[in-house]
Amino acid sequence: MDETSLKSLLENLPVSWWEADRELRVIDSGGGAFDDTSTAQRFLDAVRAELPGPAAPTGTSHWQAQFDGRTFDVNWPLGVPRQGRSRGLAVEVGTRTHDPRRYDAFADLAPAAAFIRDASGRYLWTNHAYAHLYGTTPESIIGRSVTDVDGPDDAAQVLALDREVLARGKPVRHTLTYHRFDGESGQAAGHRFPVLEGGQTCVAGIYIDISDYTRALHQRHEAEEHLHALRDHSGLPCALISAGGRIRQASAAAAELLQTRLSDLVGRRAHTLLAPAPELTGLRRSWHDLIARRSRRIQTSALFVDARGRQRRARLHLTTVGRSAGRASSVWAVVTHQGIAHEAGPALTATQVRLLSLLAAGHSNAEIAGSLHLSRQTVDYHLSRLRDLLDAPTRPALVARAYVLGILAPQTWPPRSATACHPHSVT
């Protein structure tokens, strides 16, 4: 609960809180003990009059104060103020309609479930949040035994915890499982502690129902396990990359693709895995668009370089991760349609890539020359040069090599370049 929520809660309770400077002058105050600010100010002036002098380094921080016939438990640490300010709290006690403890005044409206039971397990008091766990009201629980409210197993657990608190004589924090009124299992976390009630030592408790949180946490763990299983057994090279470009997670297939160990891959800068290529500039722009949420997913081509220095072109799918509307926290990168690994060679020009796509489409040299506005001799030169660069002795071998090396995109017709950076790659 933050400070604003706490102040809102105290507005409905018979308490008064304040903040004072080094001279014990009130800076701010609130709470529901008084109906108007002038009465609250008179109370604070009365409390200040009972304090030791402001020069005293230490003093009593807890005492009872009388004001207009009302009694208040006052807590106001009198040590050196932090950052020049100190805070105090007063709780009304001894009123005509409430028990002097005022425990119920605090807890009755609180969102946390609270109760008081005697040593035999009989309920002396509960708040609305506690009764809500059983789908009923406090009046239907107070006066009944634990064995009347809970099932046999739950009642045995509750009574055992009560006996532990009474035997130890100090608070115990734990998380327990219980059965809700709708038959579902629930979980609650909180403290159980001894209190004096009617001259006898009883057990009080304050708990928060964490069933929804526990369920959500379990679902998250399951989702993470499914994601890890998919990542590790899909056979797809994939990696989770931070917004800063560092690899957070990676699949075994990604390590195999790059001929490195998985432990060496995680934590590495992603850009160090890419070989110099014309499309790098466009890939960087796409990455910035993803992180800035201008794009959610992108499909592109990248030229990877493995630990042996060999290159491999592959299709790269990038998808943002994170709920922030302004900036993605990370990006999933998935590799598909891999080319074969090969030694690094000179990059092909846009004209050469366009020529390969026309060749793969079945065009003759004369048709290629006309389409590219080149002479027949220039086309023959490019084809000869491409056969040397791709180690392909014939025209069919040249087309086949263009596909297996990832130069031409698979599953597209008419044939086109696998990279989007060549402006003339689309036929």
URMOCOR-V498107 format. One record per residue. RES is the residue in three letters. PHI is phi in radians with two decimals (NA if undefined). PSI is psi as a letter, one per 40 degrees, with the letter a starting at -180 (999 if undefined). D_FIRST is the distance of its C-alpha to the first C-alpha in whole Angstrom. Layout:
res->RES phi->PHI psi->PSI d_first->D_FIRST
res->RES phi->PHI psi->PSI d_first->D_FIRST
//
This chain:
res->MET phi->NA psi->h d_first->0
res->ASP phi->-1.47 psi->i d_first->4
res->GLU phi->-1.13 psi->d d_first->7
res->THR phi->-1.10 psi->d d_first->8
res->SER phi->-1.14 psi->d d_first->6
res->LEU phi->-1.12 psi->d d_first->6
res->LYS phi->-1.09 psi->d d_first->10
res->SER phi->-1.12 psi->d d_first->11
res->LEU phi->-1.15 psi->d d_first->10
res->LEU phi->-1.18 psi->d d_first->12
res->GLU phi->-1.10 psi->d d_first->15
res->ASN phi->-1.75 psi->e d_first->16
res->LEU phi->-2.05 psi->i d_first->16
res->PRO phi->-1.31 psi->g d_first->19
res->VAL phi->-2.32 psi->i d_first->18
res->SER phi->-2.39 psi->h d_first->19
res->TRP phi->-2.19 psi->i d_first->17
res->TRP phi->-2.71 psi->i d_first->19
res->GLU phi->-2.26 psi->h d_first->19
res->ALA phi->-2.26 psi->i d_first->23
res->ASP phi->-1.57 psi->a d_first->25
res->ARG phi->-1.10 psi->d d_first->28
res->GLU phi->-1.54 psi->e d_first->30
res->LEU phi->1.09 psi->f d_first->27
res->ARG phi->-1.55 psi->h d_first->27
res->VAL phi->-1.26 psi->h d_first->24
res->ILE phi->-1.72 psi->d d_first->23
res->ASP phi->-2.64 psi->i d_first->20
res->SER phi->-2.73 psi->i d_first->19
res->GLY phi->-3.10 psi->a d_first->17
res->GLY phi->1.81 psi->i d_first->16
res->GLY phi->-1.84 psi->e d_first->18
res->ALA phi->-1.25 psi->d d_first->21
res->PHE phi->-2.22 psi->i d_first->24
res->ASP phi->-1.45 psi->d d_first->25
res->ASP phi->-2.40 psi->i d_first->26
res->THR phi->-1.23 psi->d d_first->25
res->SER phi->-1.16 psi->d d_first->29
res->THR phi->-1.14 psi->d d_first->28
res->ALA phi->-1.08 psi->d d_first->25
res->GLN phi->-1.17 psi->d d_first->27
res->ARG phi->-1.10 psi->d d_first->30
res->PHE phi->-1.10 psi->d d_first->27
res->LEU phi->-1.12 psi->d d_first->26
res->ASP phi->-1.13 psi->d d_first->30
res->ALA phi->-1.16 psi->d d_first->31
res->VAL phi->-1.14 psi->d d_first->28
res->ARG phi->-1.09 psi->d d_first->29
res->ALA phi->-1.16 psi->d d_first->33
res->GLU phi->-1.56 psi->e d_first->32
res->LEU phi->-1.39 psi->i d_first->30
res->PRO phi->-1.11 psi->i d_first->33
res->GLY phi->-1.03 psi->i d_first->34
res->PRO phi->-1.10 psi->e d_first->32
res->ALA phi->-1.42 psi->e d_first->34
res->ALA phi->-1.17 psi->h d_first->33
res->PRO phi->-1.25 psi->d d_first->31
res->THR phi->-2.38 psi->i d_first->30
res->GLY phi->3.12 psi->a d_first->30
res->THR phi->-1.18 psi->h d_first->28
res->SER phi->-1.78 psi->e d_first->24
res->HIS phi->-2.44 psi->h d_first->24
res->TRP phi->-2.78 psi->i d_first->27
res->GLN phi->-1.80 psi->h d_first->28
res->ALA phi->-2.16 psi->i d_first->29
res->GLN phi->-1.78 psi->h d_first->31
res->PHE phi->-2.72 psi->h d_first->31
res->ASP phi->0.91 psi->f d_first->33
res->GLY phi->1.34 psi->e d_first->33
res->ARG phi->-1.96 psi->i d_first->30
res->THR phi->-1.96 psi->h d_first->28
res->PHE phi->-2.24 psi->h d_first->25
res->ASP phi->-1.42 psi->h d_first->23
res->VAL phi->-1.92 psi->h d_first->23
res->ASN phi->-2.11 psi->h d_first->21
res->TRP phi->-2.61 psi->g d_first->21
res->PRO phi->-0.97 psi->h d_first->22
res->LEU phi->-1.87 psi->e d_first->26
res->GLY phi->-1.28 psi->a d_first->26
res->VAL phi->-1.16 psi->h d_first->26
res->PRO phi->-1.08 psi->i d_first->24
res->ARG phi->-1.47 psi->h d_first->22
res->GLN phi->0.92 psi->f d_first->23
res->GLY phi->1.35 psi->e d_first->25
res->ARG phi->-2.35 psi->i d_first->22
res->SER phi->-2.35 psi->i d_first->20
res->ARG phi->-2.13 psi->i d_first->18
res->GLY phi->-2.31 psi->i d_first->19
res->LEU phi->-2.52 psi->h d_first->17
res->ALA phi->-2.18 psi->h d_first->20
res->VAL phi->-2.05 psi->h d_first->20
res->GLU phi->-1.25 psi->h d_first->23
res->VAL phi->-2.31 psi->i d_first->25
res->GLY phi->1.19 psi->f d_first->28
res->THR phi->-1.35 psi->i d_first->28
res->ARG phi->-1.27 psi->d d_first->31
res->THR phi->-1.95 psi->e d_first->29
res->HIS phi->-2.31 psi->i d_first->26
res->ASP phi->-1.16 psi->i d_first->27
res->PRO phi->-1.03 psi->d d_first->26
res->ARG phi->-1.14 psi->d d_first->23
res->ARG phi->1.07 psi->e d_first->21
res->TYR phi->-1.04 psi->d d_first->19
res->ASP phi->-1.19 psi->d d_first->19
res->ALA phi->-1.08 psi->d d_first->18
res->PHE phi->-1.31 psi->d d_first->15
res->ALA phi->-1.57 psi->e d_first->14
res->ASP phi->-1.10 psi->d d_first->17
res->LEU phi->-1.71 psi->e d_first->14
res->ALA phi->-1.28 psi->i d_first->11
res->PRO phi->-1.27 psi->e d_first->11
res->ALA phi->-1.43 psi->i d_first->11
res->ALA phi->-1.32 psi->h d_first->15
res->ALA phi->-2.40 psi->i d_first->17
res->PHE phi->-2.70 psi->i d_first->20
res->ILE phi->-2.37 psi->h d_first->23
res->ARG phi->-2.26 psi->i d_first->27
res->ASP phi->-1.46 psi->a d_first->30
res->ALA phi->-1.14 psi->d d_first->32
res->SER phi->-1.54 psi->e d_first->34
res->GLY phi->1.69 psi->e d_first->31
res->ARG phi->-1.53 psi->h d_first->31
res->TYR phi->-1.31 psi->h d_first->28
res->LEU phi->-1.73 psi->d d_first->27
res->TRP phi->-2.91 psi->i d_first->24
res->THR phi->-2.49 psi->i d_first->21
res->ASN phi->-1.71 psi->i d_first->19
res->HIS phi->-1.17 psi->d d_first->19
res->ALA phi->-1.12 psi->d d_first->16
res->TYR phi->-1.20 psi->d d_first->19
res->ALA phi->-1.11 psi->d d_first->22
res->HIS phi->-1.10 psi->d d_first->20
res->LEU phi->-1.06 psi->d d_first->21
res->TYR phi->-1.78 psi->e d_first->24
res->GLY phi->1.20 psi->f d_first->25
res->THR phi->-2.50 psi->a d_first->26
res->THR phi->-2.01 psi->i d_first->25
res->PRO phi->-1.02 psi->d d_first->24
res->GLU phi->-1.07 psi->d d_first->28
res->SER phi->-1.44 psi->e d_first->29
res->ILE phi->-1.82 psi->d d_first->28
res->ILE phi->-1.03 psi->h d_first->28
res->GLY phi->1.68 psi->e d_first->32
res->ARG phi->-1.61 psi->i d_first->32
res->SER phi->-1.59 psi->i d_first->32
res->VAL phi->-1.00 psi->d d_first->30
res->THR phi->-1.18 psi->e d_first->33
res->ASP phi->-1.49 psi->d d_first->33
res->VAL phi->-1.71 psi->d d_first->30
res->ASP phi->-1.83 psi->i d_first->30
res->GLY phi->-1.21 psi->i d_first->32
res->PRO phi->-0.99 psi->d d_first->35
res->ASP phi->-1.17 psi->d d_first->33
res->ASP phi->-1.12 psi->d d_first->29
res->ALA phi->-1.11 psi->d d_first->31
res->ALA phi->-1.11 psi->d d_first->32
res->GLN phi->-1.13 psi->d d_first->29
res->VAL phi->-1.09 psi->d d_first->27
res->LEU phi->-1.14 psi->d d_first->30
res->ALA phi->-1.13 psi->d d_first->30
res->LEU phi->-1.17 psi->d d_first->27
res->ASP phi->-1.07 psi->d d_first->27
res->ARG phi->-1.11 psi->d d_first->31
res->GLU phi->-1.10 psi->d d_first->29
res->VAL phi->-1.13 psi->d d_first->26
res->LEU phi->-1.13 psi->d d_first->29
res->ALA phi->-1.24 psi->d d_first->32
res->ARG phi->-1.41 psi->d d_first->29
res->GLY phi->1.23 psi->f d_first->28
res->LYS phi->-2.62 psi->i d_first->25
res->PRO phi->-1.09 psi->i d_first->21
res->VAL phi->-2.26 psi->h d_first->21
res->ARG phi->-1.86 psi->h d_first->19
res->HIS phi->-2.82 psi->i d_first->20
res->THR phi->-2.07 psi->h d_first->19
res->LEU phi->-2.26 psi->i d_first->22
res->THR phi->-1.83 psi->h d_first->24
res->TYR phi->-2.41 psi->i d_first->25
res->HIS phi->-1.87 psi->h d_first->26
res->ARG phi->-1.34 psi->i d_first->25
res->PHE phi->-1.14 psi->d d_first->27
res->ASP phi->-1.53 psi->e d_first->28
res->GLY phi->1.62 psi->e d_first->30
res->GLU phi->-1.36 psi->i d_first->27
res->SER phi->-1.45 psi->i d_first->26
res->GLY phi->-2.27 psi->i d_first->22
res->GLN phi->-2.30 psi->i d_first->20
res->ALA phi->-2.38 psi->i d_first->17
res->ALA phi->-2.26 psi->i d_first->16
res->GLY phi->3.00 psi->a d_first->15
res->HIS phi->-2.06 psi->i d_first->17
res->ARG phi->-2.18 psi->h d_first->20
res->PHE phi->-2.63 psi->i d_first->21
res->PRO phi->-1.38 psi->i d_first->24
res->VAL phi->-2.42 psi->i d_first->25
res->LEU phi->-1.60 psi->h d_first->28
res->GLU phi->-2.51 psi->h d_first->28
res->GLY phi->1.07 psi->f d_first->32
res->GLY phi->1.43 psi->e d_first->33
res->GLN phi->-2.19 psi->i d_first->32
res->THR phi->-1.46 psi->h d_first->30
res->CYS phi->-2.11 psi->i d_first->28
res->VAL phi->-1.98 psi->h d_first->25
res->ALA phi->-2.04 psi->i d_first->21
res->GLY phi->-2.62 psi->i d_first->18
res->ILE phi->-2.27 psi->h d_first->15
res->TYR phi->-2.33 psi->i d_first->14
res->ILE phi->-1.99 psi->h d_first->12
res->ASP phi->-1.29 psi->h d_first->15
res->ILE phi->-1.91 psi->f d_first->15
res->SER phi->-1.06 psi->d d_first->18
res->ASP phi->-1.11 psi->d d_first->18
res->TYR phi->-1.12 psi->d d_first->16
res->THR phi->-1.12 psi->d d_first->19
res->ARG phi->-1.12 psi->d d_first->21
res->ALA phi->-1.13 psi->d d_first->20
res->LEU phi->-1.16 psi->d d_first->20
res->HIS phi->-1.13 psi->d d_first->24
res->GLN phi->-1.13 psi->d d_first->25
res->ARG phi->-1.14 psi->d d_first->24
res->HIS phi->-1.09 psi->d d_first->26
res->GLU phi->-1.10 psi->d d_first->29
res->ALA phi->-1.10 psi->d d_first->29
res->GLU phi->-1.15 psi->d d_first->29
res->GLU phi->-1.12 psi->d d_first->32
res->HIS phi->-1.13 psi->d d_first->34
res->LEU phi->-1.12 psi->d d_first->33
res->HIS phi->-1.13 psi->d d_first->35
res->ALA phi->-1.12 psi->d d_first->37
res->LEU phi->-1.13 psi->d d_first->38
res->ARG phi->-1.09 psi->d d_first->38
res->ASP phi->-1.47 psi->d d_first->40
res->HIS phi->-2.02 psi->e d_first->43
res->SER phi->-1.30 psi->d d_first->43
res->GLY phi->1.45 psi->e d_first->46
res->LEU phi->-1.55 psi->h d_first->44
res->PRO phi->-1.20 psi->h d_first->44
res->CYS phi->-2.59 psi->i d_first->40
res->ALA phi->-2.67 psi->i d_first->38
res->LEU phi->-1.73 psi->h d_first->34
res->ILE phi->-2.01 psi->h d_first->34
res->SER phi->-1.21 psi->i d_first->31
res->ALA phi->-1.06 psi->d d_first->31
res->GLY phi->-1.44 psi->e d_first->33
res->GLY phi->1.61 psi->e d_first->36
res->ARG phi->-1.80 psi->h d_first->35
res->ILE phi->-1.32 psi->h d_first->36
res->ARG phi->-1.66 psi->d d_first->33
res->GLN phi->-2.39 psi->i d_first->34
res->ALA phi->-2.74 psi->i d_first->38
res->SER phi->-1.54 psi->i d_first->40
res->ALA phi->-1.10 psi->d d_first->43
res->ALA phi->-1.15 psi->d d_first->45
res->ALA phi->-1.18 psi->d d_first->44
res->ALA phi->-1.13 psi->d d_first->45
res->GLU phi->-1.17 psi->d d_first->49
res->LEU phi->-1.01 psi->d d_first->49
res->LEU phi->-1.67 psi->e d_first->49
res->GLN phi->0.96 psi->f d_first->51
res->THR phi->-2.48 psi->i d_first->48
res->ARG phi->-1.45 psi->i d_first->46
res->LEU phi->-1.07 psi->d d_first->42
res->SER phi->-1.12 psi->d d_first->41
res->ASP phi->-1.40 psi->d d_first->43
res->LEU phi->-1.41 psi->d d_first->41
res->VAL phi->-1.20 psi->h d_first->38
res->GLY phi->1.68 psi->e d_first->36
res->ARG phi->-1.47 psi->i d_first->39
res->ARG phi->-1.23 psi->h d_first->40
res->ALA phi->-1.13 psi->d d_first->41
res->HIS phi->-1.19 psi->e d_first->43
res->THR phi->-1.28 psi->e d_first->45
res->LEU phi->-1.61 psi->e d_first->46
res->LEU phi->-1.80 psi->h d_first->48
res->ALA phi->-1.45 psi->i d_first->51
res->PRO phi->-1.04 psi->h d_first->53
res->ALA phi->-2.70 psi->i d_first->53
res->PRO phi->-1.03 psi->d d_first->54
res->GLU phi->-1.45 psi->e d_first->51
res->LEU phi->-1.07 psi->d d_first->48
res->THR phi->-1.07 psi->d d_first->48
res->GLY phi->-1.15 psi->d d_first->47
res->LEU phi->-1.15 psi->d d_first->45
res->ARG phi->-1.11 psi->d d_first->43
res->ARG phi->-1.09 psi->d d_first->43
res->SER phi->-1.10 psi->d d_first->41
res->TRP phi->-1.09 psi->d d_first->39
res->HIS phi->-1.11 psi->d d_first->37
res->ASP phi->-1.13 psi->d d_first->37
res->LEU phi->-1.13 psi->d d_first->35
res->ILE phi->-1.10 psi->d d_first->33
res->ALA phi->-1.45 psi->e d_first->32
res->ARG phi->1.17 psi->e d_first->32
res->ARG phi->-1.30 psi->d d_first->35
res->SER phi->-2.37 psi->i d_first->37
res->ARG phi->-1.75 psi->d d_first->35
res->ARG phi->-2.53 psi->i d_first->38
res->ILE phi->-2.46 psi->h d_first->41
res->GLN phi->-1.99 psi->h d_first->44
res->THR phi->-2.62 psi->a d_first->47
res->SER phi->-2.10 psi->i d_first->49
res->ALA phi->-2.51 psi->i d_first->49
res->LEU phi->-1.87 psi->h d_first->51
res->PHE phi->-1.57 psi->i d_first->50
res->VAL phi->-2.16 psi->h d_first->51
res->ASP phi->-1.59 psi->a d_first->51
res->ALA phi->-1.15 psi->e d_first->52
res->ARG phi->-1.61 psi->e d_first->55
res->GLY phi->1.52 psi->e d_first->56
res->ARG phi->-1.45 psi->i d_first->56
res->GLN phi->-1.89 psi->i d_first->55
res->ARG phi->-2.65 psi->h d_first->54
res->ARG phi->-1.55 psi->i d_first->53
res->ALA phi->-2.63 psi->i d_first->50
res->ARG phi->-1.42 psi->h d_first->48
res->LEU phi->-2.12 psi->h d_first->45
res->HIS phi->-1.95 psi->h d_first->42
res->LEU phi->-2.03 psi->h d_first->39
res->THR phi->-2.35 psi->h d_first->35
res->THR phi->-1.30 psi->i d_first->32
res->VAL phi->-2.30 psi->i d_first->29
res->GLY phi->2.09 psi->i d_first->25
res->ARG phi->-1.64 psi->e d_first->23
res->SER phi->-1.07 psi->h d_first->23
res->ALA phi->-1.34 psi->d d_first->26
res->GLY phi->-1.59 psi->d d_first->27
res->ARG phi->-2.70 psi->h d_first->28
res->ALA phi->-1.34 psi->i d_first->28
res->SER phi->-1.43 psi->d d_first->27
res->SER phi->-2.86 psi->i d_first->30
res->VAL phi->-2.41 psi->h d_first->33
res->TRP phi->-1.52 psi->h d_first->35
res->ALA phi->-1.99 psi->h d_first->39
res->VAL phi->-2.16 psi->h d_first->41
res->VAL phi->-1.77 psi->h d_first->45
res->THR phi->-2.36 psi->i d_first->48
res->HIS phi->0.88 psi->g d_first->51
res->GLN phi->-1.33 psi->i d_first->52
res->GLY phi->-1.47 psi->i d_first->56
res->ILE phi->-1.43 psi->i d_first->58
res->ALA phi->-1.28 psi->h d_first->57
res->HIS phi->-2.61 psi->i d_first->60
res->GLU phi->-1.18 psi->i d_first->61
res->ALA phi->-1.12 psi->h d_first->60
res->GLY phi->-2.39 psi->i d_first->62
res->PRO phi->-1.13 psi->i d_first->63
res->ALA phi->-1.20 psi->i d_first->60
res->LEU phi->-1.37 psi->i d_first->62
res->THR phi->-1.42 psi->i d_first->63
res->ALA phi->-1.07 psi->d d_first->62
res->THR phi->-1.14 psi->d d_first->65
res->GLN phi->-1.16 psi->d d_first->66
res->VAL phi->-1.15 psi->d d_first->63
res->ARG phi->-1.09 psi->d d_first->64
res->LEU phi->-1.10 psi->d d_first->67
res->LEU phi->-1.12 psi->d d_first->66
res->SER phi->-1.17 psi->d d_first->64
res->LEU phi->-1.21 psi->d d_first->68
res->LEU phi->-1.12 psi->d d_first->69
res->ALA phi->-1.15 psi->d d_first->67
res->ALA phi->-1.39 psi->e d_first->68
res->GLY phi->1.65 psi->e d_first->71
res->HIS phi->-1.34 psi->i d_first->73
res->SER phi->-1.39 psi->i d_first->76
res->ASN phi->-1.05 psi->d d_first->76
res->ALA phi->-1.15 psi->d d_first->78
res->GLU phi->-1.18 psi->d d_first->75
res->ILE phi->-1.12 psi->d d_first->73
res->ALA phi->-1.06 psi->d d_first->75
res->GLY phi->-1.17 psi->d d_first->75
res->SER phi->-1.18 psi->d d_first->71
res->LEU phi->-1.64 psi->e d_first->70
res->HIS phi->1.02 psi->f d_first->73
res->LEU phi->-2.09 psi->i d_first->75
res->SER phi->-1.37 psi->i d_first->78
res->ARG phi->-1.04 psi->d d_first->79
res->GLN phi->-1.11 psi->d d_first->80
res->THR phi->-1.17 psi->d d_first->76
res->VAL phi->-1.10 psi->d d_first->75
res->ASP phi->-1.05 psi->d d_first->77
res->TYR phi->-1.10 psi->d d_first->76
res->HIS phi->-1.10 psi->d d_first->72
res->LEU phi->-1.11 psi->d d_first->73
res->SER phi->-1.11 psi->d d_first->75
res->ARG phi->-1.13 psi->d d_first->72
res->LEU phi->-1.16 psi->d d_first->69
res->ARG phi->-1.09 psi->d d_first->71
res->ASP phi->-1.25 psi->d d_first->72
res->LEU phi->-1.16 psi->d d_first->68
res->LEU phi->-1.75 psi->e d_first->67
res->ASP phi->0.96 psi->f d_first->70
res->ALA phi->-2.22 psi->h d_first->71
res->PRO phi->-1.37 psi->d d_first->75
res->THR phi->-2.26 psi->i d_first->75
res->ARG phi->-1.10 psi->d d_first->73
res->PRO phi->-1.06 psi->d d_first->72
res->ALA phi->-1.14 psi->d d_first->70
res->LEU phi->-1.13 psi->d d_first->69
res->VAL phi->-1.14 psi->d d_first->67
res->ALA phi->-1.07 psi->d d_first->66
res->ARG phi->-1.11 psi->d d_first->65
res->ALA phi->-1.08 psi->d d_first->63
res->TYR phi->-1.34 psi->d d_first->61
res->VAL phi->-1.23 psi->d d_first->60
res->LEU phi->-1.47 psi->e d_first->59
res->GLY phi->1.44 psi->e d_first->57
res->ILE phi->-1.30 psi->d d_first->58
res->LEU phi->-1.78 psi->i d_first->59
res->ALA phi->-1.34 psi->h d_first->56
res->PRO phi->-1.30 psi->i d_first->57
res->GLN phi->1.07 psi->f d_first->56
res->THR phi->-2.29 psi->i d_first->57
res->TRP phi->-2.60 psi->h d_first->61
res->PRO phi->-1.09 psi->i d_first->62
res->PRO phi->-0.99 psi->i d_first->62
res->ARG phi->-2.58 psi->i d_first->59
res->SER phi->-1.14 psi->i d_first->58
res->ALA phi->-1.34 psi->e d_first->55
res->THR phi->-1.82 psi->i d_first->53
res->ALA phi->-1.58 psi->e d_first->52
res->CYS phi->-1.44 psi->e d_first->53
res->HIS phi->-1.46 psi->h d_first->57
res->PRO phi->-1.12 psi->e d_first->57
res->HIS phi->-1.90 psi->f d_first->61
res->SER phi->-1.45 psi->e d_first->59
res->VAL phi->-1.55 psi->h d_first->59
res->THR phi->-1.50 psi->999 d_first->62
//
